[in-house]
């Protein structure tokens, strides 16, 4: 499974640990996990600005969720991220 684009894509294996392992070991959850995913691969996937924009969108969404929790509210339903690319 050296270049398996489904199970072990190379843009997620740039070090000694896969991105999914970091996300799972740190129990980051969906939104923080997406931030880590996009930031970790942005230099290797071919669309660096798009990946950074996606990471920023998920980070913004995570901030909204945490602020809503602090207020005791439910966060608004997000729009689908619009990333120009």
N, C-alpha and C positions, 0 to 999 in steps of 0.2 A: 504493500500500500504506500509506496513512496510518493507518487503524485496523484493521489486519490482526491479529486476536487469535491467529493461529497463528504468523505469522512475525515480527511486531513489536508485541506487546501494549504498550499505553501504560504499564502499571505497571512495565515494565522499561526505559523510556526517559525517565527523569526528569531527565536531564542531557544532556551532549553525546556521551556514549558509552553504548552498551547494556551491560547487565549481562553478557551472554554474552561480549562483547568483553573485558571486564575479566577474567573467569574464564579465558578462553583466553590472553590476553596474559600473564597472571601464572602460567599453567600450574598452577592451583590444585588440580586433581584434583576428584574427585566430592564428597567430604564438605566440604571447604573451599569449593568452589563453591556447594554448597547453602546454607551459612551466609551467604555473600555475597548469594546470590539472595534468601533470605527477609528478611535485614536490609534490603536495598536497596528492597524493595517493600512492607514492612509498613505504611507510611503510606498507600499508594495502592490496595490491593487490597480493602479492606473488612473485613478480619478481622485487625487489627493484633496482638492478643495471640496469636492462633493462629499467625501467621507468626513471631512472636518465639519462641514455644514450639518450633516446628519448627526454627528456627535453633539454639536451645539444644540440642535433641536431637542434631542433626548435629554440633554442636561437641563435645558429650559423647562421641559416637561417635568423632570424630576424636582426641580426647584418649586414649580407650581404645586406639585403633589405635597411636598414637605411643608410649604407655607399653608396649604389648606388644612393639613393635619394639625398644625400649630394653632390655627384658628378654630379647629373643630368642624370645618366644612368638608364637603366633598369637592374635589377638583372638577373644573369644567371638563366636558368631553372635548378632547383635543381634535384639531383638524389634522388631516394627513399632512406630514411634512412636505413642503414644496421645496425641492432642491433643483436648482438650475445647473445644467451641467455640461 
